[in-house]
Each structure stands twice: as structure tokens, then as C-alpha cells.
Amino acid sequence: MDLPLSGVIGAAVGLGVGILDFAVIAALVRRTIDRMGTPPDPKRMDLVMRGVFLVNALVFAGLGWWLGVSVSGIGAGGP
């Protein structure tokens, strides 16, 4: 199976954008949890942040792959 270069580049760029977006999302999650009043368990908070990072990275890498392949025309299907 050959991977199109445009998809790989798009996924890499998408992952970079996802990492930048994670900083914003993590700040919002922390602010929301701090507003609850009771301090969260550090282990549970770490697990939540890891989950948020994983989902964010996968979504943005997938979107970057899709956009890269779509823009290049590879995978558009049909003549």
C-alpha cells in the first residue's frame, strides 16, 4: 500500500495544528474543572488530559490527511 505524500504532509501539518489547539482545549478543561470547587484527583486529571490530547491529535491528523489528499486530487475517485 502506497501512502500519498500529500496525505502524509497534511497529517503532519494537522498534527501540529492539533498540538497547538490542545493548549487551548486543555486550558478550557482545566478552567472548567477548577470552577467545580473541589480539587480533582491528580491521577484522574492526568488521565483526562491524556485522553483529550489523544482525541485531539487523532482528529486533527485525520482532518489534515483528508484535506491533503483532497487538495491534491489523489483519492478523489473516478475519472
Backbone atoms as SQL, in Angstrom:
CREATE TABLE atoms (id INTEGER PRIMARY KEY, chain TEXT, resi INTEGER, resn TEXT, atom TEXT, x REAL, y REAL, z REAL);
INSERT INTO atoms VALUES
  (1, 'A', 1, 'MET', 'N', 0.843, -1.175, 0.000),
  (2, 'A', 1, 'MET', 'CA', 0.000, 0.000, 0.000),
  (3, 'A', 1, 'MET', 'C', 0.887, 1.236, 0.000),
  (4, 'A', 2, 'ASP', 'N', 0.689, 2.065, -0.988),
  (5, 'A', 2, 'ASP', 'CA', 1.467, 3.298, -1.099),
  (6, 'A', 2, 'ASP', 'C', 0.724, 4.432, -0.399),
  (7, 'A', 3, 'LEU', 'N', 1.475, 5.176, 0.389),
  (8, 'A', 3, 'LEU', 'CA', 0.899, 6.337, 1.056),
  (9, 'A', 3, 'LEU', 'C', 1.174, 7.576, 0.224),
  (10, 'A', 4, 'PRO', 'N', 0.153, 8.346, -0.110),
  (11, 'A', 4, 'PRO', 'CA', 0.402, 9.574, -0.876),
  (12, 'A', 4, 'PRO', 'C', 1.116, 10.610, -0.015),
  (13, 'A', 5, 'LEU', 'N', 2.115, 11.243, -0.615),
  (14, 'A', 5, 'LEU', 'CA', 2.903, 12.244, 0.101),
  (15, 'A', 5, 'LEU', 'C', 2.023, 13.393, 0.587),
  (16, 'A', 6, 'SER', 'N', 1.039, 13.759, -0.221),
  (17, 'A', 6, 'SER', 'CA', 0.158, 14.857, 0.180),
  (18, 'A', 6, 'SER', 'C', -0.614, 14.511, 1.454),
  (19, 'A', 7, 'GLY', 'N', -0.989, 13.258, 1.604),
  (20, 'A', 7, 'GLY', 'CA', -1.693, 12.842, 2.813),
  (21, 'A', 7, 'GLY', 'C', -0.784, 12.855, 4.030),
  (22, 'A', 8, 'VAL', 'N', 0.441, 12.410, 3.846),
  (23, 'A', 8, 'VAL', 'CA', 1.393, 12.389, 4.959),
  (24, 'A', 8, 'VAL', 'C', 1.726, 13.812, 5.397),
  (25, 'A', 9, 'ILE', 'N', 1.957, 14.696, 4.435),
  (26, 'A', 9, 'ILE', 'CA', 2.243, 16.093, 4.775),
  (27, 'A', 9, 'ILE', 'C', 1.027, 16.730, 5.446),
  (28, 'A', 10, 'GLY', 'N', -0.158, 16.464, 4.924),
  (29, 'A', 10, 'GLY', 'CA', -1.376, 17.000, 5.532),
  (30, 'A', 10, 'GLY', 'C', -1.573, 16.503, 6.950),
  (31, 'A', 11, 'ALA', 'N', -1.288, 15.209, 7.182),
  (32, 'A', 11, 'ALA', 'CA', -1.414, 14.661, 8.533),
  (33, 'A', 11, 'ALA', 'C', -0.405, 15.286, 9.488),
  (34, 'A', 12, 'ALA', 'N', 0.818, 15.523, 9.007),
  (35, 'A', 12, 'ALA', 'CA', 1.838, 16.152, 9.850),
  (36, 'A', 12, 'ALA', 'C', 1.448, 17.584, 10.206),
  (37, 'A', 13, 'VAL', 'N', 0.961, 18.319, 9.234),
  (38, 'A', 13, 'VAL', 'CA', 0.520, 19.693, 9.497),
  (39, 'A', 13, 'VAL', 'C', -0.691, 19.682, 10.422),
  (40, 'A', 14, 'GLY', 'N', -1.616, 18.762, 10.171),
  (41, 'A', 14, 'GLY', 'CA', -2.792, 18.646, 11.030),
  (42, 'A', 14, 'GLY', 'C', -2.420, 18.301, 12.459),
  (43, 'A', 15, 'LEU', 'N', -1.430, 17.429, 12.633),
  (44, 'A', 15, 'LEU', 'CA', -0.967, 17.085, 13.973),
  (45, 'A', 15, 'LEU', 'C', -0.369, 18.305, 14.670),
  (46, 'A', 16, 'GLY', 'N', 0.390, 19.107, 13.926),
  (47, 'A', 16, 'GLY', 'CA', 0.945, 20.340, 14.507),
  (48, 'A', 16, 'GLY', 'C', -0.144, 21.302, 14.942),
  (49, 'A', 17, 'VAL', 'N', -1.153, 21.453, 14.108),
  (50, 'A', 17, 'VAL', 'CA', -2.281, 22.317, 14.471),
  (51, 'A', 17, 'VAL', 'C', -3.019, 21.735, 15.672),
  (52, 'A', 18, 'GLY', 'N', -3.144, 20.418, 15.715),
  (53, 'A', 18, 'GLY', 'CA', -3.805, 19.760, 16.839),
  (54, 'A', 18, 'GLY', 'C', -3.066, 19.976, 18.151),
  (55, 'A', 19, 'ILE', 'N', -1.747, 19.968, 18.099),
  (56, 'A', 19, 'ILE', 'CA', -0.962, 20.215, 19.313),
  (57, 'A', 19, 'ILE', 'C', -1.161, 21.650, 19.787),
  (58, 'A', 20, 'LEU', 'N', -1.187, 22.594, 18.858),
  (59, 'A', 20, 'LEU', 'CA', -1.458, 23.984, 19.243),
  (60, 'A', 20, 'LEU', 'C', -2.870, 24.129, 19.803),
  (61, 'A', 21, 'ASP', 'N', -3.820, 23.445, 19.187),
  (62, 'A', 21, 'ASP', 'CA', -5.199, 23.506, 19.660),
  (63, 'A', 21, 'ASP', 'C', -5.341, 22.848, 21.027),
  (64, 'A', 22, 'PHE', 'N', -4.534, 21.834, 21.303),
  (65, 'A', 22, 'PHE', 'CA', -4.591, 21.168, 22.602),
  (66, 'A', 22, 'PHE', 'C', -4.316, 22.144, 23.740),
  (67, 'A', 23, 'ALA', 'N', -3.422, 23.088, 23.517),
  (68, 'A', 23, 'ALA', 'CA', -3.128, 24.077, 24.564),
  (69, 'A', 23, 'ALA', 'C', -4.383, 24.867, 24.924),
  (70, 'A', 24, 'VAL', 'N', -5.169, 25.224, 23.925),
  (71, 'A', 24, 'VAL', 'CA', -6.404, 25.978, 24.167),
  (72, 'A', 24, 'VAL', 'C', -7.443, 25.089, 24.851),
  (73, 'A', 25, 'ILE', 'N', -7.624, 23.873, 24.337),
  (74, 'A', 25, 'ILE', 'CA', -8.612, 22.957, 24.892),
  (75, 'A', 25, 'ILE', 'C', -8.243, 22.579, 26.323),
  (76, 'A', 26, 'ALA', 'N', -6.968, 22.322, 26.584),
  (77, 'A', 26, 'ALA', 'CA', -6.530, 21.955, 27.930),
  (78, 'A', 26, 'ALA', 'C', -6.795, 23.088, 28.914),
  (79, 'A', 27, 'ALA', 'N', -6.563, 24.320, 28.487),
  (80, 'A', 27, 'ALA', 'CA', -6.838, 25.460, 29.365),
  (81, 'A', 27, 'ALA', 'C', -8.327, 25.556, 29.681),
  (82, 'A', 28, 'LEU', 'N', -9.172, 25.314, 28.685),
  (83, 'A', 28, 'LEU', 'CA', -10.618, 25.346, 28.924),
  (84, 'A', 28, 'LEU', 'C', -11.065, 24.229, 29.856),
  (85, 'A', 29, 'VAL', 'N', -10.499, 23.038, 29.680),
  (86, 'A', 29, 'VAL', 'CA', -10.853, 21.911, 30.549),
  (87, 'A', 29, 'VAL', 'C', -10.406, 22.183, 31.974),
  (88, 'A', 30, 'ARG', 'N', -9.192, 22.678, 32.138),
  (89, 'A', 30, 'ARG', 'CA', -8.694, 22.981, 33.493),
  (90, 'A', 30, 'ARG', 'C', -9.535, 24.069, 34.162),
  (91, 'A', 31, 'ARG', 'N', -9.903, 25.094, 33.400),
  (92, 'A', 31, 'ARG', 'CA', -10.716, 26.170, 33.954),
  (93, 'A', 31, 'ARG', 'C', -12.088, 25.642, 34.380),
  (94, 'A', 32, 'THR', 'N', -12.664, 24.777, 33.573),
  (95, 'A', 32, 'THR', 'CA', -13.971, 24.199, 33.903),
  (96, 'A', 32, 'THR', 'C', -13.880, 23.338, 35.150),
  (97, 'A', 33, 'ILE', 'N', -12.835, 22.544, 35.266),
  (98, 'A', 33, 'ILE', 'CA', -12.678, 21.686, 36.442),
  (99, 'A', 33, 'ILE', 'C', -12.400, 22.522, 37.680),
  (100, 'A', 34, 'ASP', 'N', -11.644, 23.604, 37.543),
  (101, 'A', 34, 'ASP', 'CA', -11.368, 24.477, 38.685),
  (102, 'A', 34, 'ASP', 'C', -12.634, 25.167, 39.182),
  (103, 'A', 35, 'ARG', 'N', -13.569, 25.453, 38.288),
  (104, 'A', 35, 'ARG', 'CA', -14.822, 26.097, 38.681),
  (105, 'A', 35, 'ARG', 'C', -15.730, 25.166, 39.480),
  (106, 'A', 36, 'MET', 'N', -15.490, 23.866, 39.395),
  (107, 'A', 36, 'MET', 'CA', -16.323, 22.913, 40.125),
  (108, 'A', 36, 'MET', 'C', -16.159, 23.045, 41.634),
  (109, 'A', 37, 'GLY', 'N', -15.043, 23.549, 42.086),
  (110, 'A', 37, 'GLY', 'CA', -14.868, 23.798, 43.506),
  (111, 'A', 37, 'GLY', 'C', -13.975, 22.778, 44.179),
  (112, 'A', 38, 'THR', 'N', -14.225, 21.516, 44.008),
  (113, 'A', 38, 'THR', 'CA', -13.411, 20.505, 44.661),
  (114, 'A', 38, 'THR', 'C', -12.194, 20.184, 43.789),
  (115, 'A', 39, 'PRO', 'N', -11.038, 20.065, 44.418),
  (116, 'A', 39, 'PRO', 'CA', -9.844, 19.755, 43.614),
  (117, 'A', 39, 'PRO', 'C', -9.925, 18.320, 43.076),
  (118, 'A', 40, 'PRO', 'N', -9.588, 18.133, 41.807),
  (119, 'A', 40, 'PRO', 'CA', -9.667, 16.793, 41.224),
  (120, 'A', 40, 'PRO', 'C', -8.502, 15.912, 41.658),
  (121, 'A', 41, 'ASP', 'N', -8.696, 14.626, 41.543),
  (122, 'A', 41, 'ASP', 'CA', -7.642, 13.660, 41.807),
  (123, 'A', 41, 'ASP', 'C', -6.562, 13.826, 40.730),
  (124, 'A', 42, 'PRO', 'N', -5.294, 13.982, 41.113),
  (125, 'A', 42, 'PRO', 'CA', -4.241, 14.200, 40.105),
  (126, 'A', 42, 'PRO', 'C', -4.133, 13.069, 39.078),
  (127, 'A', 43, 'LYS', 'N', -4.315, 11.831, 39.511),
  (128, 'A', 43, 'LYS', 'CA', -4.235, 10.715, 38.566),
  (129, 'A', 43, 'LYS', 'C', -5.371, 10.776, 37.555),
  (130, 'A', 44, 'ARG', 'N', -6.560, 11.104, 38.023),
  (131, 'A', 44, 'ARG', 'CA', -7.713, 11.193, 37.132),
  (132, 'A', 44, 'ARG', 'C', -7.563, 12.383, 36.189),
  (133, 'A', 45, 'MET', 'N', -7.044, 13.494, 36.698),
  (134, 'A', 45, 'MET', 'CA', -6.833, 14.679, 35.861),
  (135, 'A', 45, 'MET', 'C', -5.806, 14.381, 34.772),
  (136, 'A', 46, 'ASP', 'N', -4.748, 13.640, 35.129),
  (137, 'A', 46, 'ASP', 'CA', -3.739, 13.255, 34.149),
  (138, 'A', 46, 'ASP', 'C', -4.346, 12.354, 33.076),
  (139, 'A', 47, 'LEU', 'N', -5.191, 11.430, 33.477),
  (140, 'A', 47, 'LEU', 'CA', -5.849, 10.534, 32.528),
  (141, 'A', 47, 'LEU', 'C', -6.773, 11.314, 31.585),
  (142, 'A', 48, 'VAL', 'N', -7.494, 12.287, 32.121),
  (143, 'A', 48, 'VAL', 'CA', -8.376, 13.116, 31.294),
  (144, 'A', 48, 'VAL', 'C', -7.559, 13.908, 30.277),
  (145, 'A', 49, 'MET', 'N', -6.460, 14.500, 30.701),
  (146, 'A', 49, 'MET', 'CA', -5.638, 15.292, 29.785),
  (147, 'A', 49, 'MET', 'C', -5.001, 14.422, 28.701),
  (148, 'A', 50, 'ARG', 'N', -4.595, 13.217, 29.061),
  (149, 'A', 50, 'ARG', 'CA', -4.044, 12.299, 28.056),
  (150, 'A', 50, 'ARG', 'C', -5.109, 11.929, 27.027),
  (151, 'A', 51, 'GLY', 'N', -6.311, 11.675, 27.506),
  (152, 'A', 51, 'GLY', 'CA', -7.410, 11.353, 26.600),
  (153, 'A', 51, 'GLY', 'C', -7.747, 12.507, 25.678),
  (154, 'A', 52, 'VAL', 'N', -7.785, 13.706, 26.224),
  (155, 'A', 52, 'VAL', 'CA', -8.070, 14.892, 25.414),
  (156, 'A', 52, 'VAL', 'C', -6.978, 15.073, 24.358),
  (157, 'A', 53, 'PHE', 'N', -5.716, 14.877, 24.747),
  (158, 'A', 53, 'PHE', 'CA', -4.623, 15.015, 23.793),
  (159, 'A', 53, 'PHE', 'C', -4.726, 13.973, 22.687),
  (160, 'A', 54, 'LEU', 'N', -4.998, 12.727, 23.050),
  (161, 'A', 54, 'LEU', 'CA', -5.074, 11.656, 22.059),
  (162, 'A', 54, 'LEU', 'C', -6.195, 11.904, 21.053),
  (163, 'A', 55, 'VAL', 'N', -7.366, 12.247, 21.545),
  (164, 'A', 55, 'VAL', 'CA', -8.500, 12.509, 20.647),
  (165, 'A', 55, 'VAL', 'C', -8.208, 13.708, 19.759),
  (166, 'A', 56, 'ASN', 'N', -7.677, 14.761, 20.335),
  (167, 'A', 56, 'ASN', 'CA', -7.362, 15.972, 19.581),
  (168, 'A', 56, 'ASN', 'C', -6.326, 15.689, 18.494),
  (169, 'A', 57, 'ALA', 'N', -5.276, 14.954, 18.836),
  (170, 'A', 57, 'ALA', 'CA', -4.232, 14.654, 17.859),
  (171, 'A', 57, 'ALA', 'C', -4.768, 13.784, 16.723),
  (172, 'A', 58, 'LEU', 'N', -5.561, 12.774, 17.057),
  (173, 'A', 58, 'LEU', 'CA', -6.099, 11.895, 16.012),
  (174, 'A', 58, 'LEU', 'C', -7.064, 12.628, 15.090),
  (175, 'A', 59, 'VAL', 'N', -7.916, 13.458, 15.660),
  (176, 'A', 59, 'VAL', 'CA', -8.892, 14.190, 14.841),
  (177, 'A', 59, 'VAL', 'C', -8.186, 15.155, 13.898),
  (178, 'A', 60, 'PHE', 'N', -7.237, 15.914, 14.396),
  (179, 'A', 60, 'PHE', 'CA', -6.563, 16.888, 13.534),
  (180, 'A', 60, 'PHE', 'C', -5.649, 16.216, 12.513),
  (181, 'A', 61, 'ALA', 'N', -5.001, 15.105, 12.872),
  (182, 'A', 61, 'ALA', 'CA', -4.186, 14.384, 11.896),
  (183, 'A', 61, 'ALA', 'C', -5.080, 13.796, 10.806),
  (184, 'A', 62, 'GLY', 'N', -6.237, 13.273, 11.186),
  (185, 'A', 62, 'GLY', 'CA', -7.178, 12.751, 10.195),
  (186, 'A', 62, 'GLY', 'C', -7.708, 13.833, 9.281),
  (187, 'A', 63, 'LEU', 'N', -8.042, 14.969, 9.841),
  (188, 'A', 63, 'LEU', 'CA', -8.504, 16.082, 9.018),
  (189, 'A', 63, 'LEU', 'C', -7.404, 16.590, 8.088),
  (190, 'A', 64, 'GLY', 'N', -6.176, 16.617, 8.582),
  (191, 'A', 64, 'GLY', 'CA', -5.055, 17.038, 7.746),
  (192, 'A', 64, 'GLY', 'C', -4.815, 16.064, 6.606),
  (193, 'A', 65, 'TRP', 'N', -4.915, 14.767, 6.893),
  (194, 'A', 65, 'TRP', 'CA', -4.770, 13.750, 5.848),
  (195, 'A', 65, 'TRP', 'C', -5.840, 13.937, 4.782),
  (196, 'A', 66, 'TRP', 'N', -7.085, 14.058, 5.233),
  (197, 'A', 66, 'TRP', 'CA', -8.208, 14.210, 4.300),
  (198, 'A', 66, 'TRP', 'C', -8.043, 15.478, 3.454),
  (199, 'A', 67, 'LEU', 'N', -7.686, 16.572, 4.083),
  (200, 'A', 67, 'LEU', 'CA', -7.515, 17.821, 3.345),
  (201, 'A', 67, 'LEU', 'C', -6.348, 17.729, 2.364),
  (202, 'A', 68, 'GLY', 'N', -5.236, 17.127, 2.781),
  (203, 'A', 68, 'GLY', 'CA', -4.088, 16.995, 1.891),
  (204, 'A', 68, 'GLY', 'C', -4.399, 16.149, 0.673),
  (205, 'A', 69, 'VAL', 'N', -5.083, 15.048, 0.883),
  (206, 'A', 69, 'VAL', 'CA', -5.437, 14.173, -0.232),
  (207, 'A', 69, 'VAL', 'C', -6.499, 14.830, -1.110),
  (208, 'A', 70, 'SER', 'N', -7.431, 15.533, -0.514),
  (209, 'A', 70, 'SER', 'CA', -8.487, 16.193, -1.282),
  (210, 'A', 70, 'SER', 'C', -7.948, 17.309, -2.161),
  (211, 'A', 71, 'VAL', 'N', -7.044, 18.089, -1.629),
  (212, 'A', 71, 'VAL', 'CA', -6.489, 19.209, -2.380),
  (213, 'A', 71, 'VAL', 'C', -5.614, 18.715, -3.536),
  (214, 'A', 72, 'SER', 'N', -4.883, 17.622, -3.298),
  (215, 'A', 72, 'SER', 'CA', -4.001, 17.123, -4.349),
  (216, 'A', 72, 'SER', 'C', -4.746, 16.367, -5.439),
  (217, 'A', 73, 'GLY', 'N', -5.954, 15.906, -5.132),
  (218, 'A', 73, 'GLY', 'CA', -6.738, 15.176, -6.130),
  (219, 'A', 73, 'GLY', 'C', -6.531, 13.686, -6.076),
  (220, 'A', 74, 'ILE', 'N', -5.599, 13.207, -5.277),
  (221, 'A', 74, 'ILE', 'CA', -5.392, 11.771, -5.131),
  (222, 'A', 74, 'ILE', 'C', -6.494, 11.226, -4.246),
  (223, 'A', 75, 'GLY', 'N', -7.100, 10.172, -4.639),
  (224, 'A', 75, 'GLY', 'CA', -8.153, 9.568, -3.830),
  (225, 'A', 75, 'GLY', 'C', -9.515, 10.171, -4.103),
  (226, 'A', 76, 'ALA', 'N', -9.612, 11.083, -5.073),
  (227, 'A', 76, 'ALA', 'CA', -10.902, 11.687, -5.380),
  (228, 'A', 76, 'ALA', 'C', -11.825, 10.650, -6.000),
  (229, 'A', 77, 'GLY', 'N', -11.252, 9.668, -6.623),
  (230, 'A', 77, 'GLY', 'CA', -12.021, 8.547, -7.179),
  (231, 'A', 77, 'GLY', 'C', -12.612, 8.876, -8.545),
  (232, 'A', 78, 'GLY', 'N', -12.566, 7.918, -9.396),
  (233, 'A', 78, 'GLY', 'CA', -13.199, 8.028, -10.706),
  (234, 'A', 78, 'GLY', 'C', -12.457, 8.931, -11.672),
  (235, 'A', 79, 'PRO', 'N', -12.693, 8.697, -12.962),
  (236, 'A', 79, 'PRO', 'CA', -12.043, 9.534, -13.988),
  (237, 'A', 79, 'PRO', 'C', -12.810, 10.816, -14.235);
